[in-house]
Amino acid sequence: QVRLVESGGGLVQAGGSLRLSCATSGRSVSMYSMGWFRQAPGKEREFVASISRNGLSIYYVDSVKGRFTISRDSAKNTVYLQMNSLKPEDTAVYYCGADGRWTLAARVPDSYAYWGQGTQVTVSS
């Protein structure tokens, strides 16, 4: 098992930036495919970005391409989501997911066995 600890959410004005972090509680982040998802009130959990176990495959939902960047630091066992040019529609609770079964970077929630507690991102207009 792996425990995911998220941080970095907050309140920001439209056009601003935030960086979310997801630490894999001492387990090597290289053992897992990692993904970021978000869930707004009354909506289903939505895929945002993912990175494969070997770090070579990265995917983004179209709405964040060019604004968000997923990356990982193997020395710190942490995955990041750098969010720039934030928009009010980015407001949601952001979750990171991890799964050691796949080598690819999955884009659906059911492909992730482990989840963080979520961190709130609020973008004001």
C-alpha positions as CSV (number, residue, x, y, z in Angstrom):
1,Q,0.0,0.0,0.0
2,V,1.0,3.6,-0.5
3,R,-0.3,6.7,1.3
4,L,-0.6,9.9,-0.8
5,V,-0.3,13.2,0.9
6,E,-1.4,16.3,-1.1
7,S,-0.7,19.9,-0.5
8,G,-0.6,23.3,-2.3
9,G,-4.2,24.2,-2.9
10,G,-5.7,27.6,-2.0
11,L,-7.5,30.7,-3.2
12,V,-6.1,32.5,-6.2
13,Q,-7.3,35.1,-8.7
14,A,-7.9,34.3,-12.3
15,G,-4.7,34.3,-14.2
16,G,-2.7,33.3,-11.2
17,S,-0.7,30.1,-10.4
18,L,-0.6,27.3,-7.9
19,R,1.6,24.2,-7.5
20,L,0.1,21.1,-6.1
21,S,2.2,18.4,-4.6
22,C,1.5,14.7,-3.9
23,A,4.0,12.7,-1.8
24,T,4.0,8.9,-1.9
25,S,4.8,8.5,1.9
26,G,8.3,7.2,1.4
27,R,7.5,4.7,-1.3
28,S,9.3,5.3,-4.6
29,V,7.2,7.4,-6.9
30,S,8.8,5.4,-9.8
31,M,6.8,2.4,-8.7
32,Y,3.5,4.0,-9.7
33,S,1.6,5.6,-12.5
34,M,0.3,8.9,-11.1
35,G,-2.6,11.0,-12.0
36,W,-4.3,14.2,-11.0
37,F,-8.1,14.4,-11.1
38,R,-10.5,17.1,-10.0
39,Q,-14.1,17.2,-8.8
40,A,-16.3,20.3,-8.7
41,P,-19.6,20.3,-6.6
42,G,-22.3,18.2,-8.3
43,K,-19.9,16.9,-10.9
44,E,-18.1,13.6,-11.5
45,R,-14.4,13.3,-10.9
46,E,-12.6,14.5,-14.0
47,F,-9.2,13.5,-15.4
48,V,-6.6,16.4,-15.4
49,A,-3.2,14.9,-16.1
50,S,-1.2,11.7,-15.7
51,I,2.4,10.5,-15.9
52,S,3.4,6.9,-16.5
53,R,5.5,4.8,-14.2
54,N,8.7,5.4,-16.2
55,G,7.9,9.1,-16.5
56,L,8.0,9.0,-20.3
57,S,4.3,9.2,-21.1
58,I,2.3,12.3,-20.0
59,Y,-1.3,13.1,-20.8
60,Y,-3.5,16.1,-20.2
61,V,-7.2,16.9,-20.6
62,D,-7.6,19.3,-23.5
63,S,-8.9,22.1,-21.2
64,V,-5.6,22.4,-19.3
65,K,-3.1,21.8,-22.1
66,G,-0.6,24.6,-22.3
67,R,-1.5,25.8,-18.8
68,F,-0.8,22.8,-16.5
69,T,2.3,20.7,-16.2
70,I,2.7,17.4,-14.4
71,S,6.1,16.4,-13.2
72,R,7.8,14.3,-10.6
73,D,10.8,14.4,-8.4
74,S,12.1,10.8,-7.7
75,A,14.5,12.0,-5.0
76,K,11.5,13.5,-3.1
77,N,9.0,10.8,-4.1
78,T,6.6,13.6,-5.1
79,V,4.5,14.4,-8.1
80,Y,3.6,18.0,-8.9
81,L,0.9,19.8,-10.8
82,Q,2.0,23.3,-11.8
83,M,-1.1,25.2,-12.7
84,N,-0.7,28.6,-14.6
85,S,-3.2,31.0,-16.1
86,L,-5.9,29.6,-13.8
87,K,-9.5,30.2,-14.7
88,P,-12.7,30.1,-12.5
89,E,-13.7,26.9,-14.1
90,D,-10.6,25.2,-12.7
91,T,-12.2,25.6,-9.2
92,A,-12.5,22.1,-7.7
93,V,-11.1,19.7,-5.2
94,Y,-8.0,18.2,-6.7
95,Y,-7.0,14.6,-6.0
96,C,-3.9,12.6,-6.9
97,G,-4.1,8.9,-7.6
98,A,-1.5,6.2,-7.8
99,D,-1.4,2.7,-9.1
100,G,1.4,0.1,-9.4
101,R,-0.4,-2.3,-11.8
102,W,0.0,-0.3,-15.0
103,T,3.0,0.9,-16.9
104,L,0.9,3.4,-18.9
105,A,-0.5,6.7,-17.6
106,A,-4.2,6.0,-17.1
107,R,-6.9,8.6,-17.6
108,V,-9.9,7.1,-15.7
109,P,-10.4,7.1,-12.0
110,D,-11.1,3.4,-11.8
111,S,-7.5,2.7,-12.9
112,Y,-6.2,4.1,-9.7
113,A,-6.1,2.1,-6.5
114,Y,-4.8,4.7,-4.1
115,W,-6.0,8.3,-3.6
116,G,-5.0,11.3,-1.6
117,Q,-7.3,13.3,0.7
118,G,-7.9,16.1,-1.9
119,T,-6.9,19.7,-1.8
120,Q,-9.2,22.6,-2.6
121,V,-8.4,25.0,-5.4
122,T,-10.6,28.1,-5.7
123,V,-10.1,30.6,-8.6
124,S,-11.9,33.9,-8.2
125,S,-12.9,36.0,-11.2
